[in-house]
Amino acid sequence: MRLADIIANLQATDDSLCIIARRPWTADSEAKLVAFTDDYRVPEDALLEGYEYFLGVNTALEDVVGDLRSRLSAAQRLDACIHYAEYDAYPAWLDEFASTQRSPGM
């Protein structure tokens, strides 16, 4: 499965899972949804296959794209998630986008 496909379908995904992907992280990166182990780690067999932790589904869905998900294109959601996974921070354009989406007086 591609990383772009997983991000595009986040709303229909079990939010207890995490996204793992092979680097470099791009739309076409090989990716999987997996459950954490009992000690909240990525399963060892996935790591041995070259996958790395990308984001938890809940983090991607709620924290990264949050209330803006319906206003962001699929490419913007993917870009925001990749940036957040790489830098543990929101991309500057997302804050700017959010500020333009707020109603006057908010």
VEXDREN-2710 file (C-alpha; in Angstrom, 1 decimal):
% VEXDREN-2710
k/r/px/py/pz
1/MET/0.0/0.0/0.0
2/ARG/1.2/3.6/-0.6
3/LEU/1.5/6.2/2.1
4/ALA/-0.8/8.5/0.1
5/ASP/-3.5/5.8/0.1
6/ILE/-3.4/5.4/3.9
7/ILE/-3.5/9.2/4.5
8/ALA/-6.4/9.6/2.0
9/ASN/-8.4/7.0/4.0
10/LEU/-7.6/8.0/7.6
11/GLN/-11.2/8.6/8.5
12/ALA/-12.1/5.0/7.8
13/THR/-9.1/3.6/9.7
14/ASP/-9.0/2.3/13.2
15/ASP/-7.4/5.1/15.2
16/SER/-5.6/2.6/17.5
17/LEU/-3.3/1.6/14.7
18/CYS/-0.1/3.3/13.6
19/ILE/1.3/4.0/10.2
20/ILE/4.7/2.7/9.3
21/ALA/6.5/3.5/6.0
22/ARG/9.7/3.0/4.2
23/ARG/11.9/6.1/3.6
24/PRO/12.1/8.4/1.9
25/TRP/8.6/9.4/2.9
26/THR/6.7/10.4/-0.2
27/ALA/3.3/9.8/-1.6
28/ASP/4.6/6.6/-3.2
29/SER/6.4/5.2/-0.1
30/GLU/5.4/1.7/0.8
31/ALA/3.4/1.9/4.0
32/LYS/1.3/-0.3/6.3
33/LEU/-1.1/0.0/9.2
34/VAL/0.0/-2.0/12.2
35/ALA/-0.9/-2.4/15.9
36/PHE/1.7/-1.4/18.5
37/THR/3.1/-4.2/20.5
38/ASP/2.1/-4.5/24.2
39/ASP/4.9/-2.2/25.1
40/TYR/3.9/0.4/22.5
41/ARG/6.5/-0.3/19.9
42/VAL/6.4/-1.0/16.2
43/PRO/6.5/-4.8/15.7
44/GLU/10.0/-6.0/15.3
45/ASP/9.3/-7.9/12.1
46/ALA/8.1/-4.7/10.4
47/LEU/11.3/-2.9/11.4
48/LEU/13.3/-5.8/10.0
49/GLU/11.4/-5.3/6.7
50/GLY/12.7/-1.7/6.5
51/TYR/9.6/0.1/7.8
52/GLU/9.8/2.9/10.3
53/TYR/7.2/4.5/12.6
54/PHE/5.5/7.3/10.7
55/LEU/2.6/8.5/12.8
56/GLY/-0.2/7.1/14.8
57/VAL/-3.5/7.2/13.0
58/ASN/-5.1/9.2/15.8
59/THR/-2.2/11.7/15.7
60/ALA/-2.5/12.1/11.9
61/LEU/-6.2/12.4/12.0
62/GLU/-6.8/14.6/15.0
63/ASP/-3.6/16.5/15.7
64/VAL/-2.2/17.1/12.2
65/VAL/-5.1/17.7/10.0
66/GLY/-7.8/18.1/12.7
67/ASP/-10.7/20.4/11.9
68/LEU/-9.2/21.3/8.6
69/ARG/-9.5/17.9/7.1
70/SER/-12.5/18.6/5.0
71/ARG/-10.9/21.8/3.6
72/LEU/-7.5/20.3/2.7
73/SER/-6.9/18.5/-0.5
74/ALA/-5.5/15.0/-0.4
75/ALA/-2.1/16.3/-1.4
76/GLN/-2.2/18.9/1.4
77/ARG/-3.2/16.3/4.0
78/LEU/-0.3/14.1/2.9
79/ASP/2.2/17.0/2.9
80/ALA/1.1/18.1/6.4
81/CYS/1.5/14.5/7.7
82/ILE/4.9/14.0/6.1
83/HIS/6.1/17.3/7.5
84/TYR/4.8/16.5/11.0
85/ALA/6.4/13.0/10.9
86/GLU/9.7/14.4/9.8
87/TYR/9.9/17.5/12.1
88/ASP/7.4/16.9/14.9
89/ALA/6.0/20.3/14.0
90/TYR/3.3/21.7/11.7
91/PRO/4.3/23.1/8.4
92/ALA/4.1/26.9/8.3
93/TRP/1.6/26.9/5.5
94/LEU/-0.8/24.9/7.6
95/ASP/-1.0/27.7/10.2
96/GLU/-1.5/30.3/7.4
97/PHE/-4.2/28.1/5.8
98/ALA/-6.0/27.7/9.1
99/SER/-5.9/31.5/9.8
100/THR/-7.5/32.1/6.4
101/GLN/-10.3/29.6/7.1
102/ARG/-11.4/31.2/10.4
103/SER/-14.5/33.2/10.3
104/PRO/-14.2/37.0/11.1
105/GLY/-14.5/37.7/14.8
106/MET/-13.1/34.3/15.9
END
